[in-house]
Amino acid sequence: MALTESVKEELSRHQVKTTSERKAEVSAMLRFAGGLHIISGRIVIEAELDHAATARRLKTTVTEVYGQNPEVIVVSGNGLKRGSRYVVRVVRDGEALARQTGLLDARGRPVRGLPSVVVNGSMADAVSAWRGAFLAHGSLTEPGRSSALEVTCPGPEAALALVGSARRLGIPAKAREVRSVDRVVIRDGDSIAKLLTLMGAHQTLLVWEERRMRKEVRATANRLANFDDANLRRSAQAAVAAGARVHRALEILAEDAPEHLKYAGELRLAHKQASLDELGRLADPPMTKDAIAGRIRRLLAMADKKASELKIPGTESSVTPDMLEG
């Protein structure tokens, strides 16, 4: 089951304690999923939802809290909208319900944000408003770099009201407009987890956290692997460049190269991509990493000194740009 559907399935079964919270949830659901329509001179309320259990929850709450009896219409999916849609419609006394839920103000004008009773309500009301907004038009993506909890809003005023409710809960949310559609987005993983907990999606949170942890472990492993690969690549490049310098050093010194330094140089030429530690183990008798490095360093220094005296190219002249490329 996709995370979004899982959250909505769980939230649609969540038990709300007070009438105030139920009203805040219904107000948000109707505001974010629905709209007001005038049919034959009467105000009709419609809320289009993508989840059957959410539609049943809205119908039940409107019936129990406001005494209305909404009808639920199932709309089959088409090319633009896959899956069935569920329209909860209130025709009779639609204007009265619109006033009670805050879709209309005292003067009968449409409210563009959330009702003031919800905006100024308790912390529990703010949580219920978020629950209703998510059930209406929310989504939760997989944890990772692009992880987000997002709610599509009917307008900028509703988006700002939802951001304000999140701020009251101590959750940073941002309102933004994407392709002329207003959205409220939460990207911080800890904030997403906190909001899921407050709304009541505890089981989905466990699944989300498990996937989040798995992604973080995998990302850490990949970073370490890339780091190791980079180190190995740099070590190999340094070894090849050192081999070229050693070859030039032996050419410059010829018979003047001390035997023990010449042996270290020849060992480097025979194993061009080996590390200094590996060269030390290959030596007979074995030497430490520092000992083999010291001998090669002295060989190069002696060759560069002689090249300077003879005014000929030194050991660095043998290192080409190709040797230093990844």
Secondary structure as UniProt FT lines:
FT   HELIX           3..11
FT   TURN            12..13
FT   HELIX           19..33
FT   STRAND          34..39
FT   TURN            40..41
FT   STRAND          42..49
FT   HELIX           52..66
FT   STRAND          71..75
FT   STRAND          85..90
FT   TURN            92..93
FT   HELIX           94..101
FT   TURN            106..107
FT   HELIX           116..119
FT   HELIX           123..137
FT   STRAND          138..140
FT   TURN            145..146
FT   STRAND          149..153
FT   HELIX           156..168
FT   TURN            169..170
FT   STRAND          174..178
FT   TURN            179..180
FT   STRAND          181..186
FT   HELIX           189..199
FT   HELIX           202..253
FT   HELIX           254..256
FT   HELIX           259..270
FT   TURN            271..273
FT   HELIX           276..282
FT   HELIX           289..310
FT   HELIX           315..318
FT   HELIX           321..324
//
